[in-house]
Amino acid sequence: MTESAAGSWDAQAARFDEEPDHGLRDPTVRACWREVLLAALPPTPARVADLGCGTGSVTALLATEGYDVDGVDLSVAMIAAAEGKLAGLPARVRQGDAADPPLDPSSYDVVFTRHVLWALPDQEAVVARWLRLLRPGGRLVLVEGRWFTGAGLTADRCRELVAAHHGEVTVEPLTDPRLWGKPITDERYLLVSRAP
């Protein structure tokens, strides 16, 4: 990712959590995300890489549940906001490119991203790099979508990208308006891939 991309995310950091699904401030929204994510993850203790972690809302949610989480984001301002949420929790955040994260290979039980893959160039190479972070038996957990604006990644394309590199792939639509703080009309989904 470029320096201009980092600057763009830095500029959004102060208001990023205003969206219900970004900040997870609303107890109902947070509870719904907790339910979806815990169903997709292995039980604790497990180590999670949260790539493109933004302001750390999901990083903090998972750490509160007992996961050992490493968050990575390109934006210094996003990282600063995340650090404020993580005091006393089993989580760390660092600046880095989600497309090529500065994390040790074969060190994670889960690689998690939310609305990240669609925005990255060379998505096939990115998926391959993410999968190299996983321990044997690890899983890739992606929240993605194809939005009404035309931006995004369809579930079929996302499945194709992951299945080319990794084992079993399941896709679950995320249509519950409580996840987003409002009704939605576009395609949003959870993809989980478990190693063979």
C-alpha positions in Angstrom: 0.0 0.0 0.0 1.2 3.5 -0.7 2.0 6.4 1.6 -1.1 8.2 0.2 -3.3 5.3 1.3 -1.8 5.6 4.8 -2.6 9.3 4.8 -6.1 8.7 3.7 -6.7 6.2 6.6 -5.0 8.6 9.0 -7.5 11.3 8.0 -10.5 8.9 8.7 -9.3 7.6 12.1 -10.9 10.3 14.3 -14.4 9.6 12.9 -13.9 5.9 11.9 -15.7 4.5 15.0 -18.9 6.5 14.3 -20.1 3.7 12.0 -21.9 1.1 14.2 -20.0 -1.8 12.8 -16.6 0.0 13.0 -16.7 1.2 16.6 -18.9 -1.6 18.1 -20.1 0.9 20.6 -23.7 -0.1 20.5 -24.2 -3.1 22.8 -26.5 -4.9 20.3 -24.1 -4.5 17.4 -21.2 -5.6 19.5 -23.1 -8.7 20.8 -24.0 -9.7 17.3 -20.4 -9.4 16.1 -19.3 -11.4 19.1 -21.7 -14.2 18.3 -20.7 -14.3 14.6 -17.0 -14.2 15.3 -16.8 -16.7 18.2 -18.8 -19.2 16.1 -16.1 -18.9 13.3 -13.0 -19.1 15.6 -11.4 -22.0 17.4 -11.8 -22.0 21.1 -9.4 -20.1 23.3 -6.6 -20.1 23.8 -5.8 -19.3 20.2 -3.5 -16.8 18.5 -5.2 -14.4 16.0 -3.7 -12.0 13.5 -6.1 -9.2 12.9 -5.0 -7.6 9.6 -6.2 -4.1 8.7 -7.3 -3.8 12.3 -8.3 -0.1 12.1 -9.1 1.4 15.4 -8.9 -2.0 17.1 -12.6 -2.6 17.9 -12.5 -6.3 16.8 -9.0 -6.7 18.2 -10.3 -5.6 21.6 -13.5 -7.7 21.3 -11.4 -10.9 20.7 -8.8 -10.1 23.3 -11.6 -9.6 25.9 -12.8 -13.1 25.0 -9.4 -14.5 25.8 -7.7 -14.6 22.4 -4.1 -13.6 22.0 -4.3 -11.0 19.2 -1.8 -9.2 17.0 -3.3 -6.3 15.1 -1.7 -4.7 12.0 -2.7 -1.5 10.3 -1.1 0.9 7.8 -2.3 4.0 9.6 -0.4 5.5 12.5 -3.6 7.3 13.6 -5.6 4.0 13.6 -2.9 2.3 15.6 -3.0 5.0 18.2 -6.7 4.7 18.5 -6.4 0.9 18.8 -3.7 1.2 21.5 -6.2 3.2 23.6 -8.7 0.3 23.5 -6.3 -2.5 24.4 -4.8 -1.5 27.8 -4.6 -4.6 30.0 -5.8 -7.0 27.2 -3.8 -9.8 25.6 -3.3 -7.9 22.4 -0.7 -5.9 20.6 -0.9 -3.6 17.5 1.8 -2.4 15.1 2.0 -0.4 12.0 2.3 -2.4 8.8 0.8 -3.3 5.5 -2.1 -5.8 5.8 -1.2 -7.1 2.3 2.3 -8.1 3.6 2.1 -8.1 7.4 5.2 -7.9 9.5 4.4 -11.1 11.4 6.1 -14.5 11.8 5.1 -17.3 9.4 3.4 -20.4 10.9 2.6 -18.5 14.1 -1.2 -18.1 14.1 -4.3 -20.2 14.6 -6.4 -17.6 12.8 -5.8 -14.9 10.3 -8.8 -12.5 10.4 -9.6 -9.5 8.2 -12.8 -7.4 7.9 -13.3 -5.4 4.7 -9.7 -5.5 3.7 -9.1 -8.0 0.8 -11.4 -6.3 -1.6 -9.3 -3.1 -1.5 -5.9 -4.7 -2.1 -4.1 -5.3 -5.4 -2.9 -8.8 -6.4 -5.5 -10.5 -4.1 -4.2 -14.0 -5.0 -0.7 -13.2 -3.7 -2.2 -11.5 -0.6 -4.2 -14.6 0.3 -1.1 -16.8 -0.2 0.9 -14.5 2.1 -1.9 -14.6 4.7 -2.1 -18.4 4.7 1.6 -18.6 5.3 1.0 -17.0 8.7 -1.1 -20.0 9.8 0.0 -22.9 11.9 -1.0 -26.4 10.7 -4.8 -26.7 11.1 -5.3 -22.9 11.2 -8.1 -21.1 9.6 -8.6 -18.0 7.5 -11.7 -15.9 8.5 -12.7 -13.0 6.2 -15.6 -10.6 6.4 -16.1 -9.1 3.0 -18.8 -7.7 0.8 -19.9 -6.3 -2.6 -21.5 -3.0 -1.8 -24.3 -1.1 -3.6 -21.7 1.4 -4.8 -20.2 -1.4 -7.0 -17.0 -1.6 -4.8 -16.1 -4.8 -3.0 -15.6 -8.5 -3.7 -18.4 -11.0 -4.4 -18.7 -14.1 -2.3 -18.1 -16.2 -5.3 -14.9 -14.4 -6.2 -13.7 -14.5 -2.6 -14.4 -18.2 -2.4 -12.4 -18.8 -5.6 -9.4 -16.8 -4.4 -9.2 -18.8 -1.1 -10.1 -22.2 -2.4 -7.2 -22.0 -4.9 -4.8 -22.1 -1.9 -6.5 -23.6 1.1 -8.8 -26.4 2.3 -12.5 -26.3 3.0 -14.3 -23.0 2.4 -17.7 -22.0 3.7 -19.5 -18.7 3.2 -22.3 -17.4 5.4 -24.3 -14.3 4.4 -24.3 -11.5 7.0 -27.7 -10.0 6.5 -28.7 -9.3 10.1 -29.2 -5.5 10.3 -28.1 -5.7 13.9 -24.5 -6.3 12.6 -24.5 -3.1 10.7 -26.7 -0.9 12.8 -29.2 -0.6 9.9 -30.8 -2.7 7.2 -28.6 -3.5 4.2 -29.4 -4.3 0.6 -25.9 -5.3 -0.6 -23.9 -8.5 -0.3 -22.0 -9.0 2.9 -20.6 -12.3 4.1 -18.3 -14.3 6.3 -15.9 -16.7 4.7 -14.1 -19.3 6.8 -11.4 -21.6 5.4 -10.0 -24.4 7.5 -6.8 -26.2 6.6 -7.2 -29.7 5.2 
